[in-house]
Amino acid sequence: MAPSPRLSPALNVVVNAVQKAGKRLLRDFGEVEQLQVSVKGPGDFVSQADLRAEDTLRAELSRARPNFAFLMEESGSHGAADWEWRWVVDPLDGTSNFLHGIPHWCVSVGIERRIEADRTEIVAGVIYNPAADEMFWAEKGVGAFLNDRRLRVSGRKDLKEALFATGIPFAGVPRKAEFSQILARVMPQVAGVRRFGSAALDLAWTAAGRYDGYWELGIKTWDMAAGLVMVREAGGFVTDPDGGDPYAEGNVVAGNQALHGKLREVVQEGIAAAAAARGRTA
């Protein structure tokens, strides 16, 4: 991506950093069978590529903004506890896709600002898919963009015409019952549901209007940070199923103005049905 006059200095830093990390990841992606891989958790693998990308991002971002703290998927928190600004970094979202040779993965970096002692907001973010060379970026009050093209959420209004994205919980992961109940209620009402394996790209594609909405429960801060500001700056809505802040527990419902509320209601129904089923078997 060539430098854009719309990019703030901080976002320019992020774009340069994710391009460097992405270039390295692409090299590793071409040699995916040779990676030394260790199991991190159910269905979730950490590779040397992931760790190298995180090292690259931390080095580049620290050099440009040494006063910023970090929240990183692999190595956790770094910097002062009373930080004013923080990078929220997922060096490789879609790790399972990457390790299986599927070119649907990305580098995601959000910029978080502390407003009060116990309140923060994501003010900007970048989601980069190196395999497709697609650089999604957004900044509060500026807009959301793919490379240098402005993004808008889709204009569809009817559930029966809508295409949604979600994530499927791995075996043994909490909230699998909720997912099953939600999916059983969503599927009969919509044109389709997709699961491509990258929460960050699901949010970016919702901002781009490729998906009409997205829901997922229990995702991590670094999975959604950049995507939250992206959907909102593209004219969409992102909340938790109750209409609150998704950042608190990682429960996300995103969509355009017409569909967000409808999807949120269906997700609420599924969660309630799962709770009722648990009560009957307790």
Phi, psi and omega per residue, in radians:
M1 nan 2.225 3.082
A2 -1.290 2.646 3.113
P3 -0.955 2.387 3.128
S4 -1.906 2.422 3.096
P5 -1.136 -0.290 3.132
R6 -1.360 -0.362 -3.063
L7 -1.251 2.283 3.015
S8 -1.260 2.863 3.106
P9 -0.973 -0.722 -3.130
A10 -1.141 -0.705 3.123
L11 -1.215 -0.596 3.040
N12 -1.022 -0.710 3.092
V13 -1.041 -0.808 -3.113
V14 -1.126 -0.802 -3.130
V15 -1.004 -0.798 3.123
N16 -1.092 -0.706 -3.115
A17 -1.177 -0.781 -3.105
V18 -1.233 -0.513 3.060
Q19 -1.138 -0.707 3.103
K20 -1.154 -0.794 3.114
A21 -1.121 -0.708 3.140
G22 -1.119 -0.667 3.112
K23 -1.092 -0.718 3.119
R24 -1.198 -0.715 3.115
L25 -1.093 -0.678 3.115
L26 -1.069 -0.686 3.094
R27 -1.089 -0.773 3.121
D28 -1.177 -0.612 3.134
F29 -1.078 -0.613 3.110
G30 -1.226 -0.283 -3.138
E31 -2.160 0.638 -2.953
V32 -1.026 -0.542 -3.103
E33 -1.222 -0.322 -3.098
Q34 -1.646 -0.059 -3.115
L35 -1.175 2.497 3.039
Q36 -1.525 1.978 -2.994
V37 -2.026 2.429 3.054
S38 -2.212 2.596 -3.100
V39 -1.326 2.264 3.111
K40 -1.802 -0.530 -3.089
G41 -3.127 3.113 -3.125
P42 -1.008 2.066 3.098
G43 1.177 0.155 -3.035
D44 -2.267 2.038 -3.040
F45 -2.023 2.475 3.063
V46 -1.906 2.256 -3.081
S47 -2.019 2.890 3.061
Q48 -1.075 -0.557 3.106
A49 -1.076 -0.758 3.124
D50 -1.028 -0.836 -3.103
L51 -1.174 -0.688 3.120
R52 -1.147 -0.690 3.119
A53 -1.113 -0.707 3.117
E54 -1.120 -0.723 3.098
D55 -1.058 -0.734 3.129
T56 -1.089 -0.811 -3.125
L57 -1.117 -0.764 -3.125
R58 -1.108 -0.727 -3.140
A59 -1.125 -0.798 -3.097
E60 -1.189 -0.779 -3.104
L61 -1.230 -0.670 3.113
S62 -1.137 -0.665 -3.134
R63 -1.099 -0.685 -3.086
A64 -1.447 -0.594 -3.099
R65 -2.382 1.341 -3.061
P66 -1.138 -0.310 -3.123
N67 -1.519 -0.139 3.141
F68 -1.386 2.453 3.000
A69 -1.480 3.068 -3.135
F70 -2.308 2.511 2.801
L71 -2.186 1.981 -3.004
M72 -2.156 2.504 -3.068
E73 -1.026 -0.828 -3.010
E74 -1.462 -0.701 -3.000
S75 -1.921 0.027 3.036
G76 1.412 -2.561 -3.040
S77 -1.624 2.506 3.075
H78 -2.444 2.556 3.093
G79 1.829 -3.091 -3.068
A80 -1.141 2.507 3.120
A81 -1.180 -0.499 -3.129
D82 -1.739 0.655 -3.094
W83 -0.993 2.634 3.028
E84 -1.712 -0.614 3.122
W85 -2.239 2.552 -3.121
R86 -2.553 2.411 2.961
W87 -1.478 2.314 3.046
V88 -1.970 1.942 -2.843
V89 -2.112 2.209 2.884
D90 -2.043 1.832 -3.033
P91 -1.220 -0.399 -3.140
L92 -2.701 1.627 3.086
D93 -1.618 2.170 -3.001
G94 1.785 0.632 -3.069
T95 -1.028 -0.725 -3.134
S96 -1.105 -0.705 3.054
N97 -1.035 -0.819 -3.118
F98 -0.975 -0.842 -3.067
L99 -1.276 -0.281 3.063
H100 -1.754 0.144 3.090
G101 1.336 0.378 3.134
I102 -1.697 2.103 -3.014
P103 -1.410 0.894 3.092
H104 -2.289 1.503 -3.118
W105 -2.744 2.919 -3.032
C106 -2.742 2.950 2.963
V107 -1.891 2.293 -3.072
S108 -2.258 2.273 3.103
V109 -2.371 2.147 3.026
G110 -1.871 2.661 3.066
I111 -1.937 2.052 -3.059
E112 -1.934 2.358 3.139
R113 -2.047 2.384 3.071
R114 -1.478 2.166 3.137
I115 -1.620 -0.805 3.091
E116 -2.391 3.104 -3.086
A117 -0.973 -0.661 -3.080
D118 -2.064 0.366 -3.114
R119 -2.446 2.275 3.122
T120 -2.307 2.957 3.029
E121 -2.546 2.609 3.020
I122 -1.513 2.093 -3.044
V123 -1.827 -0.239 3.141
A124 -2.855 2.815 3.119
G125 -2.883 2.724 3.091
V126 -2.320 2.335 3.040
I127 -2.240 2.041 -3.020
Y128 -2.083 2.149 3.028
N129 -1.772 1.709 -3.072
P130 -1.112 -0.599 -3.094
A131 -1.100 -0.582 3.103
A132 -1.769 -0.083 -3.049
D133 0.921 0.831 3.090
E134 -1.924 2.086 -3.136
M135 -1.893 1.763 3.054
F136 -1.569 2.344 3.108
W137 -2.620 2.705 -3.122
A138 -2.688 2.654 3.051
E139 -2.495 2.399 -3.110
K140 -0.986 2.216 3.131
G141 1.462 -0.114 -3.119
V142 -1.883 -0.693 -3.122
G143 2.203 3.129 3.090
A144 -2.063 2.505 -3.009
F145 -2.474 2.634 2.897
L146 -1.960 1.965 -2.933
N147 0.974 -1.882 3.112
D148 -2.076 0.292 -3.133
R149 -1.787 2.234 -3.113
R150 -1.155 2.465 -3.132
L151 -1.820 2.569 2.981
R152 -2.393 2.506 3.054
V153 -1.135 2.887 -3.092
S154 -1.156 2.835 3.139
G155 -1.814 0.133 -3.114
R156 -1.174 2.557 -3.067
K157 -2.079 -0.371 -3.060
D158 -1.790 2.346 3.102
L159 -1.006 -0.647 -3.062
K160 -1.151 -0.286 3.100
E161 -1.788 -0.031 -2.949
A162 -1.594 2.520 3.039
L163 -1.967 2.102 -3.092
F164 -1.968 2.752 3.048
A165 -2.044 2.703 3.082
T166 -2.734 3.093 3.004
G167 -2.085 2.538 -3.138
I168 -1.765 2.136 3.127
P169 -1.070 2.476 3.090
F170 -1.287 2.811 3.103
A171 -0.988 2.325 3.116
G172 1.506 -0.103 -3.135
V173 -1.504 2.385 3.095
P174 -1.008 2.715 3.058
R175 1.435 0.178 3.076
K176 -1.122 -0.642 3.128
A177 -1.122 -0.731 3.093
E178 -1.069 -0.764 3.141
F179 -1.017 -0.803 -3.112
S180 -1.074 -0.736 3.137
Q181 -1.183 -0.705 3.124
I182 -1.139 -0.834 -3.102
L183 -1.062 -0.689 3.130
A184 -1.085 -0.476 3.123
R185 -1.579 -0.540 -3.140
V186 -1.294 -0.817 -2.963
M187 -0.956 -0.767 -3.111
P188 -1.197 -0.234 -3.019
Q189 -1.810 -0.157 -2.954
V190 -2.185 2.969 3.125
A191 -1.305 -0.463 3.132
G192 3.029 2.831 3.075
V193 -2.280 2.342 -3.124
R194 -2.071 2.550 3.039
R195 -2.302 1.788 -3.078
F196 -1.855 -0.107 2.946
G197 1.611 0.320 3.069
S198 -2.541 1.868 -3.126
A199 -1.076 -0.701 -3.129
A200 -1.083 -0.781 3.116
L201 -1.228 -0.548 3.042
D202 -1.022 -0.754 3.119
L203 -1.214 -0.709 3.104
A204 -1.098 -0.720 3.136
W205 -1.227 -0.519 3.020
T206 -1.166 -0.746 3.079
A207 -1.066 -0.587 -3.110
A208 -1.448 -0.087 -3.133
G209 1.432 0.103 3.087
R210 -1.255 -0.725 2.946
Y211 -1.805 2.654 3.074
D212 -1.561 -0.230 3.105
G213 -3.139 3.040 -3.074
Y214 -2.700 2.467 2.986
W215 -2.434 2.619 3.033
E216 -2.917 2.555 -3.113
L217 -1.927 2.421 2.989
G218 1.287 0.539 3.098
I219 -1.497 2.857 -3.047
K220 -1.496 2.800 -3.131
T221 -0.954 -0.796 -3.085
W222 -1.235 -0.356 3.090
D223 -1.221 -0.560 -2.966
M224 -1.990 -0.243 -2.963
A225 -0.922 -1.001 -3.104
A226 -1.143 -0.633 -3.088
G227 -1.191 -0.528 -3.132
L228 -1.068 -0.891 -3.131
V229 -1.178 -0.499 -3.129
M230 -1.160 -0.845 3.140
V231 -1.111 -0.758 -3.114
R232 -1.126 -0.732 -3.135
E233 -1.266 -0.280 3.052
A234 -1.568 0.105 3.091
G235 1.659 0.152 -3.117
G236 -1.712 -3.107 -3.136
F237 -2.143 2.438 3.072
V238 -2.380 2.097 3.093
T239 -2.471 -3.120 2.903
D240 -1.515 3.075 -3.086
P241 -1.045 -0.388 3.129
D242 -1.632 0.043 -3.140
G243 1.601 0.104 -3.135
G244 -1.659 -2.794 -3.078
D245 -1.379 2.087 3.141
P246 -1.234 -0.288 -3.061
Y247 -1.165 -0.452 -3.021
A248 -1.164 -0.873 -3.058
E249 -2.108 -0.010 3.111
G250 1.364 0.385 3.089
N251 -1.751 2.017 -2.901
V252 -2.125 2.297 2.937
V253 -2.267 2.121 -3.085
A254 -2.252 2.592 3.093
G255 3.059 -3.123 3.091
N256 -1.374 3.106 -3.043
Q257 -1.057 -0.680 -3.065
A258 -1.317 -0.588 -2.993
L259 -1.770 -0.368 -3.058
H260 -1.012 -0.849 -3.122
G261 -1.120 -0.674 3.132
K262 -1.151 -0.769 3.112
L263 -1.137 -0.696 -3.139
R264 -1.060 -0.701 3.131
E265 -1.115 -0.720 3.137
V266 -1.155 -0.712 3.106
V267 -1.098 -0.745 3.098
Q268 -1.035 -0.743 3.141
E269 -1.076 -0.726 3.134
G270 -1.145 -0.719 3.111
I271 -1.111 -0.740 3.134
A272 -1.133 -0.699 3.135
A273 -1.130 -0.687 3.109
A274 -1.144 -0.690 3.115
A275 -1.135 -0.704 3.120
A276 -1.130 -0.688 3.123
A277 -1.141 -0.673 3.088
R278 -1.106 -0.686 3.130
G279 -1.112 -0.619 -3.131
R280 -1.249 -0.485 -3.094
T281 -1.696 -0.071 -3.098
A282 -1.229 nan nan
